């Protein structure tokens, strides 16, 4: 997803404000496809689904659509995501630094991105194409 937007920005330089305004809702909707799936995947948690959000950026350094979990609202999300891999992670028991236990990871974000990436990318591609065509027809 971010590659399409990055290519768009590189090719056209700075994106004009009117185009940003027109395309941002489409990009957010594409990101929401992934976010909605991540929320479903993390439905075992009461905090992760509420802490999941979408952001859209046109910055040259990091353009794209991001789906992130607020670490202040759901600090357990990152360990459970485990880099998108199955397996175990270790953590201290109730803050006792001398007692550690393994716990099964429950990836939710990476599987959501894998499941919805094609659909989201197609939406972004269609939105960029539509906006570019409309801009050239002016």
C-alpha positions in Angstrom: 0.0 0.0 0.0 2.7 2.5 1.0 4.6 1.7 -2.2 1.7 3.0 -4.3 1.5 6.2 -2.4 5.3 6.6 -2.3 5.5 6.1 -6.1 2.7 8.6 -6.5 4.5 11.2 -4.4 7.9 10.6 -6.1 6.3 10.9 -9.5 4.3 14.0 -8.9 6.5 15.7 -6.3 4.5 17.3 -3.5 0.9 16.3 -3.8 -1.3 19.4 -4.1 -3.6 20.1 -1.2 -6.8 19.6 -3.2 -5.7 16.2 -4.3 -4.7 15.2 -0.7 -8.1 16.3 0.5 -9.8 14.3 -2.1 -7.8 11.1 -1.8 -7.3 11.0 2.0 -10.8 9.5 2.8 -10.2 6.8 0.2 -6.8 5.9 1.7 -8.3 5.9 5.2 -11.1 3.6 4.0 -8.5 1.2 2.6 -6.6 1.2 5.9 -9.9 0.6 7.7 -10.3 -2.7 5.9 -7.1 -3.9 7.5 -7.9 -2.3 10.9 -11.4 -3.9 11.0 -9.9 -7.3 10.3 -7.2 -6.7 13.0 -10.0 -5.8 15.5 -11.8 -9.0 14.7 -8.5 -11.0 15.1 -7.9 -9.3 18.5 -11.5 -9.7 19.7 -10.1 -11.8 22.6 -8.8 -8.6 24.1 -11.0 -5.8 25.5 -8.4 -3.1 24.9 -6.6 -3.9 21.6 -9.6 -3.4 19.3 -10.4 0.0 20.8 -6.7 1.1 20.6 -6.4 0.2 16.9 -6.4 3.2 14.6 -5.6 4.2 11.0 -3.4 7.1 9.9 -2.7 8.5 6.5 0.5 10.4 5.7 1.7 12.2 2.6 5.1 13.0 4.1 8.0 12.3 1.8 9.9 10.3 4.4 7.0 8.0 5.3 4.1 8.2 2.9 1.3 5.6 3.2 -1.5 4.2 5.3 -0.6 2.9 8.8 -2.7 0.7 11.1 -1.3 1.0 14.6 -2.2 0.1 18.1 -1.8 2.8 20.8 0.7 1.4 23.2 -0.6 3.5 26.1 -4.1 2.0 25.7 -3.0 -1.6 25.0 0.5 -2.1 26.2 0.1 -5.9 25.8 -0.5 -5.7 22.0 3.1 -5.7 20.9 4.1 -8.9 22.8 1.0 -10.7 21.7 1.6 -9.6 18.0 5.1 -11.1 18.4 6.2 -9.6 15.1 3.4 -11.4 13.3 4.8 -14.8 14.1 3.3 -17.7 16.1 5.3 -18.9 19.1 5.9 -17.9 22.6 7.1 -14.8 24.4 8.2 -14.5 28.0 7.1 -12.0 30.7 7.5 -11.6 34.4 4.7 -12.8 36.6 2.9 -9.9 38.2 6.0 -7.7 38.0 8.3 -10.1 39.8 11.5 -9.8 37.8 12.8 -13.1 39.2 9.8 -15.2 38.0 9.3 -15.4 34.2 6.7 -17.5 32.3 6.2 -18.3 28.6 2.9 -17.3 27.0 1.5 -18.1 23.6 1.6 -15.3 21.0 -1.6 -14.3 19.3 -0.7 -12.3 16.2 -3.6 -10.2 15.0 -2.2 -7.3 12.9 0.1 -9.1 10.5 -2.5 -11.7 9.6 -5.1 -8.9 9.1 -2.7 -7.1 6.7 -2.0 -10.4 4.8 -5.7 -11.1 4.5 -6.8 -7.6 3.4 -3.7 -6.2 1.6 -4.9 -7.1 -1.9 -8.3 -5.6 -1.4 -6.8 -2.4 0.3 -4.2 -2.0 -2.4 -6.8 -2.3 -5.1 -8.8 0.4 -3.4 -5.8 2.7 -3.1 -4.9 2.0 -6.8 -8.4 2.9 -7.9 -8.5 6.0 -5.8 -5.1 7.3 -7.0 -6.1 6.5 -10.6 -9.4 8.2 -10.3 -7.9 11.4 -8.8 -5.1 11.5 -11.3 -7.5 11.1 -14.2 -9.8 13.8 -12.8 -6.8 16.2 -12.3 -5.7 15.7 -15.9 -9.2 16.3 -17.3 -9.3 19.7 -15.8 
